[in-house]
């Protein structure tokens, strides 16, 4: 934002877009589970002259000259990631989580190999074998779901599926599964059927760093992640793996699936990883989970059905079917009162992804703003008022006013 005046001289329309987005963030309650507010230091690092440098290859082995300083940035990011997560090898070049997953598949699998991941409609991710994604085109994808009764993973059920399809790789993690995952149990399943285990911890990497979520690194050959979400860094990806895969993995990232890395983003990743190594980040991670549980409990107390009965993580799912509402309707109604959330399928949903029977909430961003359990109860009040009074102008106006009062007490980026 420090260069916004310069942007305005050259392109006033884009400058206005940036102003409008900052205003949106400041004046709305951000409950999208995959979004967060990185520090000013991370933002500044992402906006540096490091964006100018082509650096294909790896530190000390580049295809271009003049990389002596960006090499330092990448080496710092690698060392900090390895230390933070206890990884044997780390690649910080993936542009996003999807690219991190694709590179991992390219490293470890052959086209046509069988993979087993969580069904997207039940909490998995697009890149875990969904037919619309390249992972579902290149590989023979099979899926597991949470148990229909508990809405939690049943590791015996997963083992039974694995015994039938004999996957080359089992994929864990997802985009809307609210419970902790037993990686030791999945390791045992993988060992039984001779599979590798890959964990996509994009959503909960910050919780792993803060030691409030089970750690996948000791159990998996590969762990992929984004660097935003709960890790509170820039938008980007990262891969952790065992040392024996290091050479093949690096080759799968470059030149296998990507060209030049984004050195300004890698520098911002390094800053975020340093921040995540500090004691205050661990407390932040603990508060994310406390807030998520408080929000789930308060919503449940107000009569909303919470998928799996609660949460162990940064996110929770509300099943709207008992209310006769769709996720699309509720997302739009909440946005109208300045609460940003997203429609989401719930397990065994009968509605398509564009409609859905649920809505997903997450607490990383509101926790960054300094909100705690008391504010989660207030937010639950507002959400319940909206879903129980859909279309009431008086209620919507009243909720909108309460949102404005709430966010005013938690300034966002006041120095910008």
N, C-alpha and C positions, 0 to 999 in steps of 0.2 A: 504493500500500500504506500510505502514511502516514495515510490516512483509514479504514483497515480497522476500527479500534475503533468508529468512528462507524457504519459499515455494520453491524457486529455488533449494535449497540444497536437498530437499526431492523429489520434483516433478517439474523438469524444464519445462515439457510440459505445465502443468497448469500455471506455472509462466509466460510462454510466451503468453498463452491465455489472461491473465490479462493485460499484457503489450500491446498486440495487441488491446484489447478493449479500453483501455485508449487512445491509439493512434488514434483509430477510432473516439472516442468522441471528441478528441481535434481538429481533422482535417476535420470534417464534420459539416454541418449545420443540427442540429437536429430539425426536424419539426413534429415528431410524437406527437400527442396531448396528449397521455397517458404517456409520458416519461418526466423525469426531472432530474436535477442534485442536489441531496441532499448535504447539507453542509458536511465539513470534520468531524464536531462533530457527525452528524448522522451516517456517515460511520464508525467512530471509535466506537461508541456505539454498532453498529451492529456486530462488530468484537471482542467483549469482552468475558471474561470467563463466562459471564452469559449464554452463549450457553450450558454450561455443566450441567445446573440444570434442573432436572425434577420438574415440579410444577403443576401437575394436581390438579384441583380445583381452589379456589379463595383465595385472601389474607386472612390469618387467618384461612382458612379452606382447607388445602392441604392434599393430600393423602401421601405426602412424608415429611420427616423431613428436616431441614436445609434450609427452605425457607424464613427465616426472612429478608434477604436482597433483594431477588427478589420480596418479597411482597411490599417493599418500592417502587421499580421501577414501579410495576403495579399500586399501589395506586396513584403515581404521574401522571402516564399516564391517569388514570381514572379522577382524579380531574382536570387536565389540559383540557381534552376533554370536560368535563361538563361545565367548565368555558368558554372555547372558543366558544362553540356552544349553550350554554344555555340549555343543555339537563338535564332532570330529572335523567336519568340513562344511563350509558355507559358500554359497554363490549369491551375491547381492545384486546381480544384474537384471533379473526378470522385471519387465516393465509393469507387470500386474500379476495377481494371483493366478489368473487363467494361463498366462504364459509360463508361470512357474510349474503348474500342473502339466502343461503340454510338454515342456522340456523334460520333466521327470519321466513321463511316459516314453518319450523318445529315447531316453537313456536306458530304461529298464525293460521295455517291451518291444515286441515285433508286431506289425499289423496283423490283426486276426487273433491275437492273444486274448484270453478271457480275463475280464476284470469284474470285481464285485464291489459295489458301492451302495450307499444309502439312496433310495429312490427320491428323486427331486420333489415329487408331490408329497413326500412324507418328511421332508427336512433336509434332503441332500442338496448338492450343488449341480448346476448346469454342466460343469466340466467333469463330472464323475461318471460319465457314460450316457448322458441324455441323448436321444437320437438326433436332436436338433444341433448338437455340438459335435465338433470334430472327434471328440473322445468316443462318442457313440457311433461314429462312422468308421473309424479306424480299428476299433476293438470290439470284441464280442462281450457286450455289457450285460451283466446280471445285477439284480438289486435285492436289497433287504429293506425292511420297514420296521419301525417300532412295533411292539406288541399292540394289538388292537385294543386290549383291555386297559393296560397300564400306560400306553403311549410312550413307553420307554424301550430302549434297546433290550432285546432278549438274546443273550449271547449264545444260548443253546440253539435258538432258531437260526441265528447267523451261521453257526457251525453246521447245522443240517443243510442249509442252502449251499455252503461252501463244499461240503462233501459231494453234493450232486453236480455242481458246475465246475469244480476243480480249478479255481481261478489262478492265474499267474500272479495277480496282484489283488489284495484287498485294500479298499480305500475307506478311510474313516474320516469323520468330520462332516460338516454341512453348513447350511446357511440359516436354518431355523430350528435346530434341535436344542432345547433349553436345558438339557441335563448334562452332567459330567459324564465322561466316557471312560470305560474301563479298558485302557490300552493293553494291560497285561492279559486280559481275557482275549482280546483280538489277536495278540501275539501268539497265544496258544492255539487259536484257530488257524492262523496262518502257518504255524509250524506243523500242525497236523496234516494240512493239505499241501504242504510244500510251496506256499505262496510268500511273496514279499508283502510287507505292510507299508502303506503310504498313509500318512495322516495329514490332512489339510486343516491346519489350525488357524486359518485366516481370521476367523471370527474371534477366537479366544486366545490368540498369541499373547496379548497383554496380560491376560489372567494367568497364563503359564509363567510369564516373566515375573509376575507378582506373587507367584506360588499360591494361587487360590483356585487352581484347576489342575487336574491330573496332568502329568508331564509325559508327552508322547515320545520324546527324544530317546530315552533308553530302550524303547520297545520297537521302534520303526526303522526300517532301512532309509526311508525318506520322510521328511517333514517339510511341507510347503506352507507358505503363509503370505498374506499381504502385510504391508508395513503401516497401514492406516488402521482403521477400526479401533480395537482396544489397545493396540500398540501405540497409537497416537502419533504416527509419523506421517510422511508424505504418501501420496498414492503410489504404490509400487508393490513389487513382489520379492520373494526371497526363498531360497531352498537350503535346507540343512540335510546332510546325509552322512553316512558312514564313510570312513576314509577310503575303503576299497572301491567305492563308486566315484571318487572325486574326479579323476581324469575324464571318465566317460560323461559324468554330469556336466562338467564345464564345457566339454565339446558339444553336448546336446543344447546348451544355452547358446553359445557362440562357437562355431557358425551354424549350429543345427537349427535353431528356431528364431534367432534374433540377429540383428546387425549391431550397430553401434549402441553401447549403453548410454543411459542418460546420466551424465556425470554430476549434474546439479542435483538430481534426485538422489543419487547415491550419497552425495555429501549430506543431504537432508536426512537420509536414512541413518547415517553415522551419528548425526546430532540426536535423533530420536532414540537410537539404541543407547547412547550415553545417558540420556534422561531416564530411560527405562531401567538403568542399572542402579539408580539412586533409591534410598529408602523411602522418599516421599512418593515414588511411583508405586511401590508395593502397597502403601496405604491407599493410594488412588485406586488400585485394582481391588483391594478389599472393599472400598466404598462403592465401587461399581456393583459388586455382587450384593452388598447390603441394600443398595437402592433398588436393584432389580427384584429382590425378594420382597421388599417393602411394597413396591408397586404391584407385584402379583398378588400379595395378600390383601392389599386395599381394594384392588379390583374385584377379587373373589368375594370380599366382604360386601361389596356393592352389587352382588348378584351376577357377575360375569363369569363365564366358564373359562378357566385357565387350562390349556392343554397340559397334560401329565400332572395336573394339580399344583404346579409351581415351577420353580427354576433353580438351577445351581450356577447359572452363568450370568451374562450381561443382557440376556434377551428372554422374552416370554411371548407366548402366543395366546390370543384370545379367540375362542371358538364362538362365532356369532350365530351359529345355526339355532340355538335355543331362542334367540331373539328374532329370528326370521329376517336377518339382515345379511348383506354381503360385505366382503372386505372392501370392494370398490366403493360402495355407498358410504361406508364409515370413513375410509381414507379421505374422501372428498369433504365429508361433513367436518372432520377434524381439521383439515386444512383451512376450511372456512373460518374456524375460530382460532387459527394460528397455532395449531398443534400438528407437527409433521410426523407422520408415521407411514407405514406402507401395508397395503393389502397383501395377504399371504395365504397360500394353501395350508390347511391343517391336515393332519394324518387322515387318510381315507376320505378325502374331500371329494364331493361329487360335482364340484363346480370347476370350470377351467381357470388357468392362471390369470387370465385377464379379468376375472370376476372374483373368485375365491370365496371361501366361507370364513376367513379369519383375518385378523390384523396382527402385525408383529410390532412389538415395542422393544426398545433397547435403551440402556441407561449410560453408555459411555460419554455422550456429549453433554447431557445435563449434569453428570458428575464432574466433568471438566469445568463447567461453569460454577461449581461449588455447591450445587444442590445436594440435599441429604434426605434422610427418610421422611422428615416432616413435609418436604416439598413433594415427595412421591405420593403421599396421602392426598395432598391438594390436587395433584395432577390426576389421580384416580377419581377424585370427585368430579373434576371437569370432564373427563372421558365418559364417566357414567351418565352425567347429565346430558351429554351429546347423544349417546347411543339410545337413551331412553326418551329423548324428546326430539327425534329426527324431524327436521322441517319446522321447528318452532322458532320464529324470528326473535321472540322475547328471550328464550333460553340461549340462543346462539349469541345474541348481543351481550347478555350477562356474562357468559363464559368468556367471550372475547375480551371483555373488560378485565376479568380476573386474570387472564393470561398476561395482559399488558402490565398489570400490577406485579405479577410474579416475576416476570423476566426483568423488570426494572430494578429489582433487588440483586440481580446477578449479571453485572455488565460483562459484555463479551468484547474482547479486543479494544478496550477503552483507549489505548494509546494510538490506535490506527485512525 
